[in-house]
Amino acid sequence: MSRTSMIIAQKTDEKQYLALSSFIHALHETDSFAVARLVTKENRPPLILILAPSIEPDCECLIDVEVPFAEDVRSYRFPPLDRIITVSGKTLTQHRNLPNEALMRAMDGYVDHMDLSSFERDEEGNLTEYLPMDETYSPVLHRLHQAIRWRAVHPMEAFPPPPAALTRASNPPEELIQAAKLFLDKVQATGDVKKVPPKQLSRKRPRDTIKPLSGLDVNALLQQDPTKRRKLISSDNAIPDFKQLLASSEDPNAIADAARQMGARIQEWIARSLGDSAYGRAIEGIRVMREELSEFEEPALYNEVMRGLKERLMKGELGGDRAEMWWLVRVNRLGLIERTMSARSEVGEEEAKRFLAAK
């Protein structure tokens, strides 16, 4: 369903008003709808609308609803829910993925006891609907208006909580939950519902490897030859060396050693930089190290390297005053990896902000 709109005539144009009113009454008296073709702007595709008459004491209008073309209709076929058809064409009515009679009865009882259509009582004590449509409001719209009004009158005070009339539809009533808990437990027991254990965080991200046509594992051959195994990160080729060292390392100690070597190369670039000539290279090295260690879920190693880098920069131990280098770190937001970025980080948001300060 698309959005609906109301079509009314200009009240200042009596001729147009009478013409539209006659059309609306004709549709109403014949109990009919109209089909219209609408082009909203020049060179825009046409739309097909259904026009329904609406006559109120103070308003006469047409309510339009956009309908799809034949090309917009998609027919999808889904497998049945009460049986399973195998590849050979055999129909199964009993299967571990199909509910049995006991589970169906338990679910029926749970649904019946979560019914909101007769949960509330009116002023006379009669059962009535808990959330009637004409009393269910948009919490987003009303909360926004409430915040605007509150800030206009109280510019410095905190926002009050939303009224209960807006939040009553956010959660089911507590009495209803308690009344249906017995049936929910029965559903869980009958259906053998088990809690799924939390997914373990991987210490190393999966990498897509390209298999050569010969079928040989080049990395395994290189690792077998101790003369060709790369253990050190050179200053001239630090970033590729760092990535290759991480790709071939599964030991956490080797990953930590690679992070410290990369941190040492970055400090070396800054210390040997003539002015700001090597600052861009150092920033790129920090960025790569941050991305790689974040994917390896080792934020503590990156944070350790950055703390040491800032300490030496602030003390002037990397070739004198390097305040511009730290300014570039702040501009590129290459500070500590905080807890919101990685679940393994122990750095809070406030600590990360203090770290990026100039001093």
C-alpha positions in Angstrom: 0.0 0.0 0.0 1.2 3.5 -0.8 0.5 6.7 1.0 -2.9 8.2 0.6 -3.7 11.8 -0.2 -6.8 14.0 -0.1 -7.9 15.9 -3.2 -10.0 19.1 -2.5 -11.1 22.0 -4.6 -10.0 25.6 -4.1 -12.6 27.3 -1.9 -12.2 30.5 -3.8 -13.0 28.9 -7.2 -16.8 28.2 -7.0 -16.9 26.6 -10.4 -14.2 24.2 -9.6 -15.8 23.5 -6.2 -19.2 22.6 -7.7 -17.6 20.4 -10.4 -15.6 18.4 -7.8 -18.5 18.2 -5.4 -20.8 16.8 -8.2 -18.2 14.2 -9.1 -17.8 13.1 -5.4 -21.5 12.8 -4.9 -21.9 10.8 -8.1 -19.3 8.3 -6.9 -20.9 8.1 -3.5 -24.4 7.6 -4.7 -23.4 4.9 -7.2 -21.1 3.3 -4.6 -18.2 3.4 -7.1 -14.5 4.3 -7.3 -12.7 6.1 -10.1 -9.4 5.2 -11.8 -7.2 8.2 -12.6 -4.0 8.7 -14.5 -1.6 11.2 -12.7 1.6 12.8 -14.0 3.1 14.8 -11.1 5.7 16.7 -13.2 6.9 17.1 -16.7 8.8 14.1 -18.0 7.8 12.0 -15.0 6.3 8.5 -15.4 2.5 8.3 -15.0 0.8 6.9 -11.9 -2.4 5.0 -11.7 -4.7 6.1 -8.8 -7.9 4.8 -7.2 -10.1 7.7 -6.2 -12.6 7.0 -3.3 -15.2 9.6 -2.3 -15.4 11.0 1.2 -18.2 13.1 2.4 -18.1 14.7 5.9 -20.3 17.6 7.3 -17.5 20.1 6.9 -15.4 18.5 4.1 -15.9 16.8 0.7 -12.9 15.3 -0.9 -11.4 12.4 -2.9 -9.0 10.0 -1.3 -6.4 8.7 -3.7 -4.3 5.6 -3.4 -1.6 4.6 -5.9 -1.9 1.2 -7.3 0.8 -0.9 -9.0 1.1 -1.7 -12.7 1.2 -5.3 -13.9 5.0 -5.1 -14.1 5.2 -4.1 -10.4 3.4 -7.2 -9.2 5.7 -10.1 -8.1 4.4 -13.6 -7.5 6.4 -15.6 -5.1 5.9 -19.3 -4.2 6.8 -20.3 -0.7 6.9 -23.9 0.7 3.9 -24.9 2.8 4.2 -24.6 6.6 2.3 -27.8 7.5 4.3 -30.3 5.4 7.7 -30.9 3.9 8.1 -32.0 0.3 11.4 -33.9 -0.3 13.5 -33.8 -3.4 12.0 -37.1 -4.5 8.4 -35.6 -4.2 7.5 -37.4 -1.0 5.3 -35.5 1.4 6.2 -35.5 5.1 3.8 -34.4 7.8 6.0 -35.3 10.8 9.4 -33.8 10.9 11.7 -32.1 13.4 11.0 -28.7 11.6 7.2 -29.1 11.8 5.2 -28.4 14.9 3.3 -31.4 16.4 -0.1 -31.3 18.0 1.2 -30.7 21.5 3.2 -27.7 20.4 0.2 -26.3 18.5 -2.0 -26.6 21.6 0.6 -24.9 23.8 1.1 -22.1 21.3 -2.7 -21.6 21.0 -2.9 -21.2 24.8 -0.1 -18.7 24.8 -1.6 -16.6 22.0 -5.0 -16.6 23.7 -3.5 -15.4 27.0 -1.6 -12.6 25.2 -4.8 -11.2 23.7 -5.1 -7.4 24.1 -8.6 -7.1 22.5 -10.3 -7.6 25.9 -7.6 -6.9 28.4 -8.6 -3.3 29.5 -11.8 -2.3 31.4 -13.8 0.9 30.7 -15.4 3.2 33.3 -18.3 0.8 33.8 -16.1 -2.2 34.3 -16.8 -3.8 31.0 -14.0 -5.5 29.1 -12.6 -3.4 26.2 -9.6 -3.2 23.9 -6.2 -2.3 25.5 -4.9 -0.3 22.5 -7.7 1.1 20.3 -6.5 2.6 17.1 -7.9 6.1 17.8 -6.0 6.2 21.1 -2.6 4.9 19.8 -0.3 7.7 19.0 3.1 7.9 17.2 5.7 8.1 20.0 8.4 9.6 17.7 6.2 12.5 16.5 4.8 13.4 19.9 8.1 13.0 21.7 9.7 15.4 19.2 7.1 18.0 19.8 7.4 17.5 23.5 11.1 18.0 23.3 10.8 21.2 21.2 8.2 22.7 23.7 10.3 21.7 26.7 13.5 23.2 25.3 11.8 26.5 24.4 10.6 26.9 28.0 13.5 25.2 29.8 16.6 25.8 27.8 19.1 24.4 30.4 17.1 21.6 32.1 17.2 17.9 31.1 14.3 16.4 29.1 11.5 14.8 31.1 10.6 11.2 30.5 7.9 10.6 27.8 4.3 10.4 29.1 2.8 7.0 29.8 0.3 7.5 27.0 3.1 7.2 24.5 5.0 4.3 26.2 2.1 2.0 27.0 2.4 0.5 23.6 6.1 -0.1 23.8 5.9 -3.1 26.1 3.1 -5.5 27.0 1.3 -5.0 30.3 3.1 -6.7 33.2 -0.1 -8.4 34.4 -0.5 -9.9 30.9 3.0 -11.2 30.9 2.6 -12.9 34.3 -0.7 -14.5 33.3 0.9 -15.9 30.1 4.2 -17.0 31.7 2.9 -20.5 32.5 1.9 -21.0 28.9 5.2 -19.6 27.6 7.1 -22.1 29.7 4.9 -24.8 28.3 5.7 -23.7 24.8 9.4 -23.7 25.5 9.3 -27.1 27.2 7.2 -28.7 24.4 9.2 -27.2 21.6 12.5 -28.1 23.3 13.7 -24.5 23.0 17.3 -24.0 24.1 19.3 -20.8 24.5 21.8 -20.3 21.8 25.3 -19.7 23.3 26.9 -16.4 22.4 29.1 -16.4 19.4 32.7 -16.5 20.3 34.8 -13.6 19.0 37.4 -14.8 16.6 41.0 -13.9 17.4 41.8 -13.7 13.7 39.6 -12.6 10.8 39.2 -14.9 7.8 41.1 -13.9 4.8 40.4 -14.7 1.2 43.3 -16.4 -0.4 44.0 -16.9 -4.1 44.9 -20.5 -4.9 47.5 -20.7 -7.7 46.9 -22.9 -10.7 49.6 -25.3 -9.7 47.8 -26.1 -6.4 50.9 -25.3 -4.4 50.6 -23.5 -1.0 53.3 -20.8 -1.5 52.9 -19.4 2.1 53.5 -22.9 3.5 56.6 -23.4 1.3 58.0 -20.0 2.5 57.4 -20.8 6.1 59.2 -24.1 5.7 62.3 -22.2 4.6 63.7 -20.3 7.5 65.9 -18.2 5.2 62.9 -16.7 3.5 60.6 -16.3 6.5 60.0 -12.6 7.2 60.2 -11.8 10.9 61.4 -8.2 10.8 59.6 -5.1 9.5 61.9 -3.0 7.4 61.7 0.8 7.4 61.6 1.0 3.6 58.7 -1.5 3.2 57.0 -1.4 6.6 53.3 -1.5 5.7 53.5 -4.5 3.3 55.9 -6.3 5.7 53.4 -5.6 8.6 50.5 -7.0 6.7 52.4 -10.0 5.5 53.6 -10.7 9.0 50.1 -10.6 10.4 48.8 -12.8 7.6 51.3 -15.5 8.4 51.0 -15.3 12.2 48.7 -17.2 14.4 50.5 -16.9 17.7 49.3 -13.9 19.8 52.9 -13.2 20.8 53.9 -12.8 17.1 51.1 -10.4 16.5 52.1 -8.3 19.5 55.7 -8.3 18.3 54.6 -7.1 14.8 52.6 -4.3 16.4 55.6 -3.1 18.4 57.9 -3.3 15.4 55.4 -1.2 13.4 55.2 1.3 16.2 59.0 1.5 16.2 59.1 2.1 12.4 56.5 5.0 12.8 58.5 6.6 15.5 61.6 6.2 13.3 59.9 8.0 10.4 58.9 10.9 12.6 62.3 11.3 14.2 64.1 11.3 10.9 61.5 13.6 9.2 62.8 16.9 7.8 60.0 19.2 8.9 56.7 17.5 8.0 58.1 15.5 5.0 57.4 12.1 6.6 54.3 12.9 8.5 52.0 11.6 5.7 53.8 8.3 5.7 53.6 8.0 9.5 49.8 8.8 9.4 49.3 6.1 6.8 51.2 3.6 8.9 49.1 4.4 12.0 45.9 4.1 10.0 46.9 0.7 8.6 48.0 -0.6 12.0 44.7 0.6 13.5 42.6 -1.2 10.8 44.6 -4.4 10.9 44.7 -4.8 14.7 41.0 -3.9 14.9 40.2 -6.7 12.5 42.4 -9.1 14.5 40.5 -7.9 17.6 43.6 -6.7 19.3 42.8 -3.1 20.3 45.0 -3.3 23.4 48.1 -3.6 21.2 47.2 -0.6 19.1 46.4 1.5 22.2 49.7 0.5 23.8 51.6 1.7 20.7 49.7 5.0 20.5 50.2 5.8 24.2 54.0 5.3 23.8 54.0 7.4 20.6 52.1 10.3 22.3 54.4 10.2 25.3 57.5 10.5 23.2 56.0 13.2 21.0 54.9 15.4 24.0 58.4 15.0 25.5 60.1 16.1 22.3 62.1 12.8 22.0 61.3 12.3 18.3 63.4 15.1 16.8 62.2 18.1 18.8 58.8 19.8 18.6 56.4 17.5 16.7 53.1 19.2 17.7 52.0 19.3 14.0 52.3 15.5 13.8 50.0 15.1 16.8 47.6 17.6 15.2 47.4 15.3 12.2 46.7 12.4 14.4 43.8 14.3 15.9 42.4 15.5 12.6 42.4 12.0 11.2 40.8 10.7 14.4 43.5 8.0 14.9 43.3 8.0 18.7 42.6 5.0 21.0 40.2 2.3 20.0 37.4 2.7 22.5 34.8 0.2 23.7 32.1 1.2 21.3 34.4 0.3 18.4 35.7 -3.0 19.7 34.2 -5.2 22.4 37.7 -6.2 23.6 38.8 -2.7 24.3 38.9 -1.4 27.9 39.0 2.2 26.9 35.9 4.3 27.5 34.7 7.2 25.5 35.9 9.9 27.9 39.4 8.4 28.1 39.6 8.3 24.3 38.6 12.0 24.1 41.2 13.0 26.8 43.9 11.1 24.9 43.3 13.1 21.7 43.8 16.3 23.6 46.8 18.4 22.6 48.6 17.6 25.9 
